[in-house]
């Protein structure tokens, strides 16, 4: 994440009260806004100074203007604490991409209305993990009568993909910089024509399994949003991942394998950086393709009303977790809670104002209202 290092003999506790810092142990967070982006800066002590960085939990889109404002802030802070900025990664890059291609976090609840989003009723195809955008760009360019939505969480890849789409002047693509596993529930049932997963990270180490794109929970969500006749298409060079994916999808009663065999050798290039790399190295490429046969019921999603009462700061039940992991407090005694909530294997990290055991939304509160988050808040309020 963008950051700057300040060399100084002072600590974050010596910073003037004109900066609205919220402290927790040896670190602090500070509200920061640039144009319509509202996020937190995280400050913490190092042996020879202070690190100032953007907190990734609040998910701002990193632009040249944000980097400029962060460097400006770091230099101003350094002068106030008798220090200097010794290093940073806030250099200006090529021009920011035009607006209109990214679905911003605040607009995520609107993705259920796909015809309004694209201003047409064309088929909708979703790629989870677009990487540098080769596949989605190629598909969108050659299928102008379809709409495409791409998910990517890595900032560098997201920016490359966005620039690639801008260069092609494609109007049938929208990108989302958010974990797809959390956002899928926002789509209406039976609304998506294809879901593509190309060369995902297998994440086979036990402690990292929660990061895998395809889990039983994710598979259930993907099946729900597919139309009858809609397909989930997976391409991978990792045979164990292909086997596990085939097993998980075979357990979904609404799906059927498209082919005679569960796993098939890939016949067609899908034009991704990793496919070209693995083919060059002589690796075998596998396809896993399933089609939906049965219509899914609608998902009943309730609107979350704030403030939310909290009767327990930590509870886990039936794979749902709610935990207040940190309470940050400023010099006036106001508090901000850092919360993990949702599915225990892949919870959301969210900041709220916290007062009298109630959570209040603030400009830096970023979350996706899915079924797991709703269950989490119900648990916290019921104890």
C-alpha positions as CSV (number, residue, x, y, z in Angstrom):
1,X,0.0,0.0,0.0
2,X,1.1,3.6,-0.5
3,X,3.2,4.8,2.4
4,X,5.9,7.2,3.6
5,X,8.6,6.8,6.3
6,X,9.4,9.8,8.5
7,X,12.8,9.9,10.3
8,X,12.3,11.4,13.7
9,X,13.1,10.9,17.4
10,X,9.5,11.4,18.3
11,X,6.6,8.9,18.3
12,X,3.0,9.0,17.3
13,X,2.1,10.1,20.9
14,X,4.0,13.3,20.3
15,X,1.9,14.3,17.4
16,X,-0.1,17.5,17.9
17,X,-3.7,17.2,18.8
18,X,-4.7,19.1,15.7
19,X,-4.4,15.8,13.9
20,X,-7.5,13.6,14.8
21,X,-5.7,10.4,15.7
22,X,-7.3,7.4,17.2
23,X,-4.9,5.3,19.2
24,X,-4.6,1.6,19.9
25,X,-1.4,0.4,21.7
26,X,1.6,1.6,19.6
27,X,-0.4,2.4,16.4
28,X,-3.0,4.9,15.4
29,X,-5.5,5.6,12.6
30,X,-6.6,9.0,11.2
31,X,-9.6,9.8,9.0
32,X,-8.4,11.1,5.6
33,X,-10.4,12.3,2.6
34,X,-9.4,13.1,-1.0
35,X,-12.3,14.2,-3.2
36,X,-15.0,11.5,-2.9
37,X,-12.6,8.9,-1.3
38,X,-12.9,8.5,2.5
39,X,-10.4,6.3,4.2
40,X,-8.0,5.9,7.1
41,X,-4.3,6.5,7.3
42,X,-2.5,4.1,9.6
43,X,0.5,5.4,11.6
44,X,2.8,3.4,13.7
45,X,6.2,3.7,15.4
46,X,9.4,2.3,14.0
47,X,12.8,2.1,15.6
48,X,14.0,5.4,14.0
49,X,10.7,7.1,13.1
50,X,7.1,6.8,12.0
51,X,5.4,5.0,9.1
52,X,2.4,6.6,7.5
53,X,0.4,4.4,5.1
54,X,-3.1,4.0,3.7
55,X,-5.1,1.4,5.6
56,X,-6.2,-1.2,3.1
57,X,-9.4,-2.1,5.0
58,X,-11.1,1.1,3.9
59,X,-10.3,0.3,0.2
60,X,-9.7,3.6,-1.5
61,X,-8.9,3.6,-5.2
62,X,-5.2,4.7,-5.4
63,X,-4.9,7.6,-7.7
64,X,-2.1,10.1,-8.4
65,X,-4.1,12.7,-6.5
66,X,-4.3,10.5,-3.4
67,X,-0.6,9.8,-3.5
68,X,0.1,13.5,-3.9
69,X,-2.1,14.3,-0.9
70,X,-0.6,11.6,1.2
71,X,3.0,12.8,0.5
72,X,1.9,16.4,1.3
73,X,0.5,15.2,4.6
74,X,3.6,13.2,5.5
75,X,5.9,16.2,4.8
76,X,3.6,18.5,6.8
77,X,3.6,16.0,9.7
78,X,7.4,15.5,9.5
79,X,8.0,19.2,9.9
80,X,5.7,19.3,12.9
81,X,7.6,16.5,14.7
82,X,11.2,17.7,13.8
83,X,11.7,15.0,11.2
84,X,11.9,14.4,7.4
85,X,10.4,12.0,4.9
86,X,13.2,9.6,4.1
87,X,11.5,7.3,1.7
88,X,8.1,6.7,0.1
89,X,6.4,4.9,-2.8
90,X,4.1,7.9,-3.7
91,X,5.6,8.8,-7.1
92,X,3.2,9.9,-9.8
93,X,2.5,7.3,-12.5
94,X,1.0,7.5,-15.9
95,X,-2.3,9.2,-16.2
96,X,-5.2,8.0,-14.1
97,X,-7.8,6.0,-16.1
98,X,-11.1,7.8,-17.0
99,X,-14.1,7.3,-14.7
100,X,-16.9,5.0,-15.6
101,X,-15.2,1.6,-15.8
102,X,-15.0,0.8,-12.1
103,X,-18.0,0.1,-9.9
104,X,-17.1,2.0,-6.8
105,X,-17.6,0.5,-3.3
106,X,-20.5,2.8,-2.5
107,X,-22.3,1.6,-5.7
108,X,-22.0,-2.1,-5.1
109,X,-25.5,-2.5,-3.8
110,X,-26.8,-1.4,-7.2
111,X,-25.2,-4.3,-9.1
112,X,-28.4,-6.3,-8.6
113,X,-30.0,-4.1,-11.3
114,X,-27.8,-5.2,-14.2
115,X,-30.0,-3.7,-17.0
116,X,-29.7,-0.2,-15.3
117,X,-25.9,-0.7,-14.8
118,X,-25.3,-1.4,-18.5
119,X,-28.3,0.4,-19.9
120,X,-29.3,-2.7,-21.8
121,X,-30.5,-6.3,-21.3
122,X,-27.6,-8.1,-22.9
123,X,-26.2,-11.4,-21.4
124,X,-24.0,-10.9,-18.4
125,X,-20.7,-12.7,-18.0
126,X,-18.5,-12.5,-14.9
127,X,-14.8,-13.2,-14.6
128,X,-13.5,-13.8,-11.0
129,X,-9.9,-12.8,-10.8
130,X,-9.2,-10.9,-14.0
131,X,-5.5,-10.4,-13.4
132,X,-4.1,-8.0,-16.0
133,X,-7.3,-8.2,-18.0
134,X,-6.3,-10.1,-21.1
135,X,-9.2,-12.6,-21.1
136,X,-12.0,-10.2,-20.2
137,X,-10.7,-7.6,-22.7
138,X,-10.5,-10.2,-25.5
139,X,-14.0,-11.6,-24.7
140,X,-15.6,-8.1,-24.5
141,X,-14.0,-6.9,-27.7
142,X,-15.2,-10.0,-29.7
143,X,-18.7,-10.2,-28.0
144,X,-20.0,-6.7,-28.1
145,X,-23.6,-8.0,-27.7
146,X,-22.7,-9.2,-24.1
147,X,-21.8,-7.4,-20.9
148,X,-18.8,-8.3,-18.7
149,X,-18.1,-7.8,-15.0
150,X,-14.6,-8.4,-13.8
151,X,-13.3,-8.8,-10.2
152,X,-9.8,-8.2,-9.1
153,X,-8.3,-7.4,-5.6
154,X,-4.7,-6.7,-6.5
155,X,-4.3,-2.9,-7.2
156,X,-1.5,-3.3,-9.7
157,X,-3.3,-5.9,-11.8
158,X,-6.5,-3.9,-11.5
159,X,-4.9,-0.8,-12.9
160,X,-3.3,-2.6,-15.8
161,X,-6.6,-4.3,-16.7
162,X,-8.5,-1.0,-16.5
163,X,-6.0,0.7,-18.8
164,X,-6.2,-2.2,-21.2
165,X,-10.0,-1.8,-21.4
166,X,-9.8,2.0,-21.8
167,X,-7.3,1.5,-24.7
168,X,-9.8,-0.7,-26.5
169,X,-12.7,1.8,-25.7
170,X,-15.0,-0.9,-24.5
171,X,-18.3,0.1,-23.2
172,X,-19.5,-3.3,-22.2
173,X,-17.2,-3.9,-19.3
174,X,-17.4,-3.0,-15.6
175,X,-14.7,-3.7,-13.0
176,X,-14.9,-4.3,-9.3
177,X,-11.9,-4.1,-7.0
178,X,-13.4,-6.2,-4.2
179,X,-13.3,-9.8,-3.1
180,X,-15.8,-11.6,-5.4
181,X,-16.6,-14.1,-2.7
182,X,-18.3,-11.4,-0.7
183,X,-20.0,-9.6,-3.5
184,X,-21.6,-12.5,-5.3
185,X,-24.6,-12.5,-3.0
186,X,-25.6,-9.0,-4.3
187,X,-26.5,-10.4,-7.7
188,X,-30.0,-11.6,-8.2
189,X,-30.7,-15.3,-8.6
190,X,-30.7,-16.6,-12.1
191,X,-29.2,-13.5,-13.6
192,X,-25.7,-14.4,-14.9
193,X,-24.9,-16.3,-18.1
194,X,-21.3,-17.3,-17.5
195,X,-18.8,-17.3,-14.6
196,X,-15.2,-17.6,-15.6
197,X,-12.3,-18.5,-13.3
198,X,-9.0,-18.6,-15.2
199,X,-5.7,-19.8,-13.6
200,X,-6.6,-18.9,-10.0
201,X,-4.1,-19.3,-7.1
202,X,-4.8,-22.8,-5.8
203,X,-4.0,-21.9,-2.1
204,X,-3.5,-25.5,-1.0
205,X,-1.7,-24.8,2.2
206,X,-4.1,-25.4,5.0
207,X,-3.8,-22.0,6.6
208,X,-4.4,-20.3,3.2
209,X,-7.4,-22.4,2.1
210,X,-9.8,-19.6,3.1
211,X,-8.4,-17.5,0.2
212,X,-9.3,-20.0,-2.5
213,X,-11.7,-18.7,-5.0
214,X,-13.8,-21.9,-5.2
215,X,-15.0,-23.2,-1.8
216,X,-18.3,-25.0,-1.1
217,X,-19.8,-21.7,0.1
218,X,-18.7,-19.8,-3.0
219,X,-19.9,-22.6,-5.3
220,X,-23.3,-22.4,-3.8
221,X,-23.4,-18.6,-4.4
222,X,-22.2,-19.0,-8.0
223,X,-24.8,-21.6,-8.8
224,X,-27.6,-19.4,-7.4
225,X,-26.8,-16.4,-9.6
226,X,-26.4,-18.5,-12.8
227,X,-29.3,-18.7,-15.3
228,X,-30.7,-22.0,-16.4
229,X,-28.2,-23.0,-19.1
230,X,-25.6,-20.7,-17.6
231,X,-22.1,-22.1,-17.2
232,X,-19.2,-22.0,-14.8
233,X,-15.9,-22.4,-16.7
234,X,-12.6,-23.0,-14.9
235,X,-9.2,-23.1,-16.6
236,X,-6.1,-24.2,-14.6
237,X,-2.7,-25.7,-15.0
238,X,-2.9,-27.2,-11.5
239,X,-4.4,-30.7,-11.6
240,X,-5.2,-31.1,-7.9
241,X,-7.1,-27.8,-8.1
242,X,-9.0,-29.1,-11.1
243,X,-9.9,-32.3,-9.2
244,X,-11.0,-30.4,-6.1
245,X,-13.1,-27.9,-8.2
246,X,-14.7,-30.8,-10.1
247,X,-15.7,-32.4,-6.8
248,X,-17.1,-29.2,-5.3
249,X,-19.2,-28.5,-8.3
250,X,-20.4,-32.1,-8.6
251,X,-21.9,-31.7,-5.1
252,X,-24.1,-28.9,-6.4
253,X,-27.4,-30.6,-7.3
254,X,-28.4,-27.9,-9.8
255,X,-25.3,-28.5,-12.0
256,X,-24.3,-31.1,-14.5
257,X,-20.9,-31.7,-16.1
258,X,-20.8,-30.4,-19.7
259,X,-18.4,-33.2,-20.8
260,X,-18.0,-36.9,-20.6
261,X,-15.2,-36.6,-18.1
262,X,-15.0,-34.4,-15.0
263,X,-11.7,-32.8,-16.1
264,X,-10.7,-32.2,-19.7
265,X,-7.6,-31.1,-21.5
266,X,-8.0,-27.5,-22.6
267,X,-8.3,-27.2,-26.4
268,X,-8.5,-23.4,-26.7
269,X,-6.3,-20.6,-25.5
270,X,-8.0,-18.1,-23.3
271,X,-5.3,-15.5,-23.8
272,X,-4.1,-14.9,-20.3
273,X,-0.6,-14.1,-19.2
274,X,-0.4,-17.2,-17.1
275,X,-1.7,-19.5,-19.8
276,X,1.0,-18.3,-22.2
277,X,3.6,-18.7,-19.5
278,X,2.6,-22.3,-18.6
279,X,2.1,-23.4,-22.2
280,X,5.6,-22.1,-22.9
281,X,6.9,-24.3,-20.0
282,X,5.1,-27.3,-21.3
283,X,2.5,-27.6,-18.6
284,X,-0.9,-29.3,-19.3
285,X,-3.9,-27.0,-19.1
286,X,-7.2,-28.4,-17.8
287,X,-10.8,-27.3,-18.2
288,X,-13.7,-27.9,-15.7
289,X,-17.1,-26.9,-17.1
290,X,-20.5,-27.3,-15.5
291,X,-23.9,-26.1,-16.7
292,X,-26.9,-25.2,-14.6
293,X,-30.1,-27.2,-15.1
294,X,-32.5,-26.0,-12.3
295,X,-33.8,-22.6,-11.4
296,X,-32.7,-21.2,-8.0
297,X,-35.0,-19.5,-5.5
298,X,-34.6,-15.8,-4.9
299,X,-32.3,-14.8,-2.0
300,X,-34.1,-12.8,0.7
301,X,-31.7,-9.9,1.6
302,X,-32.7,-7.5,4.3
303,X,-31.4,-3.9,4.6
304,X,-29.1,-3.4,7.5
305,X,-30.3,-0.7,9.8
306,X,-27.8,1.4,11.9
307,X,-26.9,1.8,14.6
308,X,-26.4,-1.9,15.3
309,X,-26.4,-3.1,18.9
310,X,-23.6,-5.3,20.1
311,X,-24.2,-7.5,23.2
312,X,-21.1,-9.6,22.6
313,X,-17.7,-8.5,21.3
314,X,-16.7,-12.0,20.2
315,X,-18.9,-14.9,19.1
316,X,-18.5,-17.7,16.6
317,X,-21.3,-20.1,15.7
318,X,-22.1,-22.3,12.7
319,X,-19.1,-20.8,10.7
320,X,-20.3,-17.2,11.4
321,X,-18.1,-14.9,13.3
322,X,-18.4,-11.5,14.9
323,X,-15.4,-10.0,16.7
324,X,-14.4,-6.5,17.8
325,X,-10.6,-6.9,17.3
326,X,-9.5,-3.4,18.2
327,X,-11.0,-0.3,19.8
328,X,-9.2,3.0,18.7
329,X,-9.7,6.0,21.0
330,X,-8.9,9.7,20.3
331,X,-7.9,12.3,22.9
332,X,-11.5,13.3,23.4
333,X,-12.6,9.8,24.2
334,X,-14.5,9.0,20.9
335,X,-14.0,5.4,19.8
336,X,-13.7,3.6,16.5
337,X,-14.1,-0.2,16.4
338,X,-12.3,-2.5,14.0
339,X,-14.6,-5.4,13.4
340,X,-14.3,-8.8,11.6
341,X,-17.7,-10.2,10.7
342,X,-19.3,-12.7,8.4
343,X,-18.2,-16.1,7.3
344,X,-15.4,-17.3,9.7
345,X,-13.2,-18.5,6.9
346,X,-13.3,-15.3,5.0
347,X,-14.8,-12.5,7.2
348,X,-15.1,-8.8,6.3
349,X,-12.9,-6.2,8.1
350,X,-14.9,-3.1,8.8
351,X,-14.5,0.2,10.8
352,X,-17.4,1.7,12.7
353,X,-17.9,4.5,15.2
354,X,-18.5,2.8,18.6
355,X,-20.5,4.2,21.5
356,X,-22.6,2.6,24.2
357,X,-22.1,-0.9,22.6
358,X,-23.6,0.2,19.3
359,X,-22.0,0.4,15.9
360,X,-22.5,3.5,13.8
361,X,-21.6,4.0,10.1
362,X,-19.0,6.6,9.3
363,X,-17.6,7.7,5.9
364,X,-14.8,5.1,6.2
365,X,-17.3,2.2,6.8
366,X,-17.0,-0.1,3.8
367,X,-18.7,-3.5,3.6
368,X,-20.9,-5.7,1.5
369,X,-24.3,-6.5,2.9
370,X,-24.4,-10.3,2.2
371,X,-26.1,-13.1,4.1
372,X,-23.1,-13.9,6.2
373,X,-22.7,-10.3,7.5
374,X,-26.4,-10.2,8.4
375,X,-26.1,-13.4,10.4
376,X,-23.0,-12.1,12.1
377,X,-24.8,-8.9,13.3
378,X,-27.8,-11.0,14.4
379,X,-25.5,-13.1,16.6
380,X,-23.7,-10.1,18.1
381,X,-27.1,-8.5,19.0
382,X,-28.7,-11.6,20.4
383,X,-26.1,-12.6,23.0
